[in-house]
Each structure stands twice: as structure tokens, then as C-alpha cells.
Amino acid sequence: MSRLMATRWMTAAALAVAAALSAAPPTTAAARPAHVPPATASTVLDDSYYADAEGKTGAALKSALHTIISKQSTVTYAQVWDALEVTDQDPANTSDVIELYTGKSVPKSSNGGDTGDWNREHVWAKSHGGFGTATGPGTDLHHLRPADVSVNGIRGDKDFDDGGTAVAGAPGNYTDSDSFEPRDAVKGDVARMILYMAVRYDGGDGFPDLEPNDKVDNGSAPAIGRISVLTKWSDEDPPDAFEEHRNDVIYTDYQHNRNPFIDHPEWVDSIW
């Protein structure tokens, strides 16, 4: 077993133990503790939610998934703060959230724009396509994550790629002038968020057509790279319990759509 796969296995095991020790969920979603999955959390809805995608590959699969996941509710950018406190809650400490790049558990109350705070990271950088914080791609919880303010500033709007120098305060992350490499434990998460955005936003609804490509330094174009690296990261770092639970919470409690590449990571290679 590789170091990366071993790390992911141990992370998943720890999360599973934490969930098992939690109290049984109340009967209503409003009363249910955020760290306890709903009754259907472990069900991949192949016979219902994904029925129209079954048996398809390539462009036909991408088109079918776009239609499926475009049926969603939205949140405002202000509402993202509260939503992230639920979607990214530390399963071992309900007062904290887990930061994407550092992996640190930090108080939910420490959100803001000052050094040491966490803020709202657009994994698909909002300048890549210029959608800003508009309700839609700018507020889509499937690619918004808590991130340390300083580390978020270092990532900026850089594309994703391997290599660079170590990021201060965020061991395992690397950056250079035009790219950012996240820590091993979330490489697949980053890839699947980027690929979700590429399928969900295809030029309709007044938003740009987002597409990954195989270069960096994409600037304001509605593109982000490198796709060859992102697909590799998705293969090497499969979904873990935290990522799967996050997908369930967004589906059940907020947007009512799913990231299909968490439910079916094999679809990444089928499309790209």
C-alpha cells in the first residue's frame, strides 16, 4: 500500500470511528447533528438520481451528468459562511471546521479576513471565468471550502500542478509563480471539485463555460489546469469518509445536487 493510500485509509478509519461513537440521529434534518449522516447517506442513487447517466461514457456521460446536477437549489455568498460550518465540521469537534489546505481543526468562530482566520476558498478560482461571488458558480458549495487566510492568499488564482516550494504554515503544500500543489490528503478532493465545476457550468444560465485544460497560467479565461495532473490526483487519492459525508450534506440540506465524481470516481477517466 502506498504512503498516500495508507494515509487516506487511516483518515477514513478515524472518521468512521468518530461517526460510530456519535449519538443516533434525531428524526428531523434540522435537529440532526451536522456530523451525523442522514439515513440515506451511504446510498449511491444509481437507480434514481443517476439513472439517466447509467451506461454512458465520454461526452454523452458528461452531458447526462450536467443535466442531472444542474437541478439544484442555491445559497447566497453570505449564507456560505454558515453552510461551511456544517459541511466542513470537524467530526471529532463540533465547534471546529477543517481547513482544506492546512488540514487544521480551527474554531468556527474564527472566520473572517484577518491573519489566523479561515475564509471561503473558491477551489475553481473565481477569476477564471470572472463569475466572482455571483449566486451560482460563485456560491456553489461543491467547490467552496474553509481555508486559512494566508494560505488562501498564497494560492490566489493559480492553476493546479505538481511542484514548487513549500508553503509556509501549510506542510505538504507547494507553490510556484503559476501553480499550486495541495497536500496529498486532499489532492483528489481538489480534482473532483474542479471536474464537478466543469460539468455543472457549461455556458448556460448566463455563466461561463468552465473547462479544464492541460496548461497553467490561464489568467481570466474560463479554464484551469492541469487536467492530466488533476485526473492523476483523483486516481491516487480516492474519496474518503469526510468527502463523502460532505457530498451527502450538500445534497440533503443545501443544494440538493451531488458531485458525481465522489459517488463514481471512475467517471473521471471515462470523461477525461
N, C-alpha and C positions, 0 to 999 in steps of 0.2 A: 504493500500500500504506500503511495507517495506521501510526502510530508503534507502537501496541500489537502489530499483526500483524508488523511488521518485527522488533520485539524478540523475539517468540516464534519467528520464523523463524531468527533468528541463534542463539537459545538451542538450538533443535533441531539446527541445523547443527553447533554446537560439541559437543553431546553425541554426535552421530553420528560426528564425527571422533574423539572420545575413545574411543568404543566400537571403532572400526575399528583403532585403534592398540593395543588390548588383545590379550593373548595368546589363542589359541584355547582355548575352554572344555574342561576335563577331562571325562571321561565320566560322572562322578557329580555329583549336585547338591551333596553335602556338600563335595566338593573344589573345585567351581567357584567362582572369584572372584565375589563378590556383584555386582560391577558389570558382569559379562558375562551377557547374557540367555540363557535356555535355548534349545534348538534350536527350540522352537515359539513363541518369544516374539512373533514378528511375525504369528502366525496368529490371526485373529478366528474363534472357533469357531462360526460361524453354522450349520453343518450338524450340529453335535453339541451343544455347550453351550447355544446359543441356539435350538435347533430349535423348541422349544415357544413361542417368542416371535415367530417369523417370521410376517409378515402381519398382526399385531395392532397396534392403536392404542389410545390413550386408556386407560380403566380396564382393559380386557382385557389390554393390554400391561403395565400396572403389575402386575396380578395374576400374570401369567405370569412376569415378572421376579422378583417376590417369591418364588415357588415355586422358581425356579432358584437364586437367590443365597442362599436360606436353607439350602441344603445346604452346610455349611461346618464346618471344624474351628475350634477356639477357642484362644486363648492367655490366660494369666493376666496380671494387671496388672504383676506383677514381670517376666514374660517380654517385655513390651512394650519395655523398655529395649534388650534385645539385638536384638529384631526391627527396631526403628527404625534401629539401626546398620547394618543390611543394606538395608532398604527405601529409606532416605534417604541412602545413602552418596554422597559426592561422587565422580562418575565421574572427576574429574581428580586426586583424592587419596583413596586408600582408607583413610586414617587419620581422615578427617573425615566429618561429616554436613552436609547443607544445611538451615539453619533456614528454616521456612516463611515467616515474615513479613519477616525481615531479608534473606533470601537469602544470608546469610553462610555460608562454609565454616568450621566450627569443629571442634575435636578431639572425637572420640567419647568420649574420657575425661573431657571437661568437662561431664558430665551430673550434675544434682543440683538443688538448690533455692536456691543462692546467686546473688547478682548476678553476671552474666557467664556463668553456666551455661546449658545448654539443658535443658528438661524436656519432659514429654509433654502436648502440647496437644490437648484434645478440641475438634475443629472444631465438631461439634454439641455445644454446651456441656452438660456432664453434669447441670447443674441444670435444664435444660429437659426435664422429664420425671422428674427425680430418680433416674436409674439409677446415678449415682455411678461407681464403678470396678468394678462387678459384671461378671463374665465374661459377655460378650455385647456389648451396646452400649457398655459402659464400657471394653472392651478391643479393640474392633473396629479393626483396623489400617487399614481403608479410610478412617477419619476421624481417626486419631491421627498427629500429625506432630511432629518436633522444633521447638521454639520457644524463643527467648530468654526467660529467666525474667521479666525486667522487662516485655518487650513482651507476653508471655502474661498477666501481671498486669493490664496496661492493657486488653487485650481482655476479660479476665474472662469473663462470660457474656453479653456484649452480642450483640444480633442484628446481621445484616449489612445495610449500606445504604451509599449514596454520601454523602460529605461529612464535615465535621468539621475539626478542626485537626490539624496534622502530629504524628505520634507520634515522640517523642524517641528517637533511636537506631535508627529504622527508616524511612528515607526512602521516600516513596511510600505509606505507610500513614496513615490519618486516623481520628479518633475524636471522638465527642461523648458526651453523657451516656447515650445508649441504643443506640448503634450503632458499628460498626467497619467500615472500608473497607480491605481488604488491598491490597498493591501490585499493579500491573497484571499482572505476570508470573504471579501465582497466583490471580487473580480466578476464572478458570474452574475451577481445581483446587478452590477452596473451594466453589464452586457444586455441582460434581459430587460432592463428598464429602457435602454436605448432602442432595442428592437421592438418593444411594445409601442414606443412613440412613433416609430417608422411605419408600423401597421395602422395604428389608430388615426394618425393625421396624414391624409393623402391629398391635400389640396382642397377639400370640401369645407363647408361651414365658414368660409371666409378666412381660413387659416392656411399657412404654407404647407406644401407637400414635403414632409420631412423624410430624408433618405440617408442612410449611412453610406459612406464610400471608403476607399482604401488609401486615404491620404490624411495628412494633418494640416493645420493652419488654414482651416476652411473659412475663417472670418465670419461674415454675416450671412453667408449662403445657408440655405436650409438643409445643411449636410453636416455630418460628424463622422469621424473615423477613429481608428482604422477598423473596417469591418472584418478583415482577416484576423486581427487580434481579438476583437470582441467575440467572434464565434469560437475562437480557441479558449478564451476565458470561460465562456458558457459551458464548454465541454469539460474543462478541467475543474470547474467549481460548480457542481450541480446544486439545485435548490436545497436549502436546509429548512428546519422546522420554523425558524424565525421568519424567513422569507415567505414560506407557505402560509403561515398564520397571518402575516401582513396582507397577503393577497386575499385571504378569506374575509378579513375585517373590512377592507375597502369594498369588497363585493357585497357583504351583508349590511354594513352600517352606513356607507357613504355613497359611492358612485354606482354600485350595482353592476359593475363590469369587472372583468378579470384580466390579468396578464397571462395570456395563453402559454407563454414560454416558461412560466413557472409550473403550470399544470402539465405541459407537454414540452420539456426541453428539447426533445428530439425534433420538434418542428423548426428549430433554428437552422439545423443543417438541411432540412427539407426545402426551406425557402432561400437560404443564402449559401 
